[in-house]
Amino acid sequence: MPRVSQQYKDDQRGEILAAARRCFLRDGFHRTSMQDVFAEAGKSAGAVYRYFPKKEDMIVAVAAQNLDDVAGVLRAVLARGTGGSGVGEVMAELLEAVLGLHRDRQLAGMAVQVWAEAQRNPDLASRLTAATVEMSGEIAALVGERPDADALAQVILSLLPGFLFNLALSGPDAVAGFPDAVRTLFPAVSRPSDLLVPSEVTPAPWRNGAGTTRELATETDPSGETCWRISVADLLEDAPFSAFPGIDRLFTALGPLRLTVNGVPKDLKRGDQLRFAGEDEVTVSLDQPTQALNVMTQRGRYRAEVVLRAPNAGRTAGSTATVDLGEQVADIVLHDA
């Protein structure tokens, strides 16, 4: 009798799994019998039992195939380099790719069945957990070096089951807007790789003429609202600050000055920082002209941190931008609020 090649065995197993998948999608795991699979595959009982001694083995194999499909899509998205565009873009491209795969393989319908079956099948539950941990790790690498990266990655990844559930329940048209919504929810943060040099930026005058501003970097959301803004102000004389409703400000003095916030004065020397709301009534008082580093963030979206260091010291982990302040540089870190 001629030996059966491994390729032949793999092909046979693949044909049986494809038939089982069609049966499971049509009738569910528990309403599908082994006889249904025999008929769908066009194979004898012995041919099927040779690869899958019981139906549970077939269920686990089809579920593992579904999990591998999703994980493979995520790896493909990351391999294309979209991670540099941020978590929102990666997740949006993942949802778009999953939608395409669903049209070919009914991925979402199978995913819902797998989740339900995992409640009673420890082997399946273990595989599902392992796949989730692996994909969360990929997302955590995008989130960056922050203490809550793992938890945040799990929250972000939880968008995928919600998308699959809606896709299975309501169909592709109902979720067509999800990817763009994810892009809006997690807008890409620009992360300039070069040192930002205020002296190379043309200053723009204040409306009251009491100073100028050098805008170094900014991000806006799709509606045009400011997400964050980094600038250096040239403070020329005593003056009130303009109001910025909905914005939080982190003010770093680059020379001696006094800020009065809602009637409370605060003397600052170089390197001192003060947080205040964009709605607060703020005035600056000067003995001589000076400068200040100003980081503005949309309230509820980001919270800024400014770390001053020597130019030859290591860059602060997770920093969005670094500003040249002469004897020092400032690393700006933007945390999700």
Disulfide bonds with the S-S distance in Angstrom:
none
